[in-house]
Amino acid sequence: MNGRTVLERFPAGGPRGSWPAEEFAQARRLEGLPAEVVMDLATDTFLVIVRSGEAAVDALA
């Protein structure tokens, strides 16, 4: 297990001036999830993730 949960995937080539992965992650943070955006270089996508841990498990439950 890699210690993270992927909430959503976004293609890296979004419209100019648009940050859909960051916007999605911010909305999840406002809901109380410790969401963050990471880049998956192998697939050229942005992943919105929650790292494993007590806070993440409580928030996802």
HELIX and SHEET records of a PDB file:
HELIX    1   1 PRO A   20  LEU A   30  1                                  11    
HELIX    2   2 GLU A   54  LEU A   60  1                                   7    
SHEET    1   A 3 ARG A   4  PRO A  11  0                                        
SHEET    2   A 3 THR A  45  ARG A  51 -1                                        
SHEET    3   A 3 GLU A  36  ASP A  40 -1                                        
END                                                                             
